[in-house]
């Protein structure tokens, strides 16, 4: 796998550089290399979910003081409907 070879090469060059921050970064990358390389097999991002969570937190801040939990739930469901309505 080309990506694994590149990562291993970079890690070995960074460790041999003698530069402390690069060596630290190389050790971190070596520790997490399995997860980093897994992205090439399954390119899944949590970005859309993080965006949805951010929208919910923003709505929660704006609605501070309201007591109608059912309306809040409907607004959360509306986030997804608005998203798909704009995509078509």
N, C-alpha and C positions, 0 to 999 in steps of 0.2 A: 504494500500500500504506500503510495507516494507521500501522503500526508504524515504517516507514522515515521517514515524515513527522514522527512524534513524536520519534524519535531525532535527526533532523537539527535539529529545532526546539530540543530540549534542548541539543544540542551548541553551537548558535549562541548561545543565551542564556547558557550557562556560559562560553563564550569571551569574551562581551561584559561579563561581570559584573565583571571586574577582580580577582577573588578567585583567587589563585594555585593553591590546591588544586583548585578547580573547573575551572580552565583545564587543569590537568594531567589531571584525570579526563576532561574533554571530548576532549583529544587522544588519550588511551588508548582511549576509546569509538570515536572516529573511525577509529583504526587497526584496531580489531577489529569494526567495524560489519558487515562481510560475514558473519562467523561468528555474530555476535549475531542478525542478521536471518534467517540460515539456519535457526535453531531454529523460527521460525514456520512454515516450509515443511515441516520434518522434525523434529518434537519427539522427538529421541532423547536419552536420558540414559545416562551411563556409571555411574550410581549402583549398579545391581545388580551390575555387574562389580567395582566398587570394594568392595562389601560382601563378595563372594565372595573377593576377594584378601585382605581383612582377616581373614576366617575362616581362610583357609589359613595366614596368618602367625601367627595366634593358636595354631592347632594345632601349628605348627612349634615355637613357643616352649614349649608345654606338653610336647611330645614330645622335648625336648632330651635327647640321650644315647641314644635308641633307635637301633638299627641296621637295623631292618626297613623298608626302603624300600617294599617291596610293600604292607605294611600301611598306610603313610602314603598311598600312592596310593589304596588302597581307601577310606580315610577321606575323602580329597578327593572321590572319586566319591559318597560317601555324603552329602556336603553337599547335592548337587542332589536326591537321592532324598528326603531329609528335607524339603526345601523343598516339593517337589511333593506329598508325602504330607500335609502340613499344609494345603495349598491346597484339597484336595478335600473 
